[in-house]
Amino acid sequence: MSGMPEIVELDDLDKQILNIIQNNAKASLRDIEKEIDLTTTSIRMRINRLKEKNVIKQYVTLIDFKI
């Protein structure tokens, strides 16, 4: 069916990676590796898949104009 969004299955490791980069988009693969039991190669592959599937759409900078 065209026009229907693809349902992407996320396992616990995907969710952990997303949680880390949601809290710190500048987290390196090594930073993520320290928090979860996965190699940097596997983390990179998962992040690339999440980008390809549009789970990760963009990285943004939030500016605090009160400072």
N, C-alpha and C positions, 0 to 999 in steps of 0.2 A: 504494500500500500504506500504510494508516494505521499509525501506531505506529513506522514506520521513520524514523530521522533523515535529514534532507535532507543530501546531500553538497554542500558549498560549495566551489567552486573558488577558490583563492587564487593570485593572481599574485605576482610578485616585489615589486611595490609594496605590496600588502596585507601581505605577510610583513614587509617593512621597517617599515611603520607599526606592526604588532603588536609587533615587536621593540622599537621605541622606547617604546611606551606600556607594554609589559611591564616595562621597566627603569625607567620614570618615568611613572606614571599621570597626573602633573600636567603633563606636557609640553604646551605650547600648540601650536596649529596652526602658528604661526610657528616654534616650535622644530623641529617635524617638517619644515616646509618647508625649513629651513636644512640638514637632513640628507639629504633626498631631492629629486629634481628633479620637484616637483609643486606646483601652486598650493594655497593654503589652502582654496579652494572644493572642489577635487577631493579633498583630504584629508578634509574634513568629510563629503562625500558617501560616501566609502569607509568612514569610521568609522561613519556612520549605517547603511550597508548591513550592515556586520559586526555591529552591534548588533541589527538587525532579524533577521538570520540566526542569532542567538545564538552567534556566534563570540566576541563580547565579551559576557559575561554580567553582569559587574559590576566595579566598581572597589573595591578594598579598601585598608585601611590596615594595615600590619604594625607591630606595636608591639614594641619591644625592652624587655622588663621588667628587663633586667640593668642598666639605667642608673639 
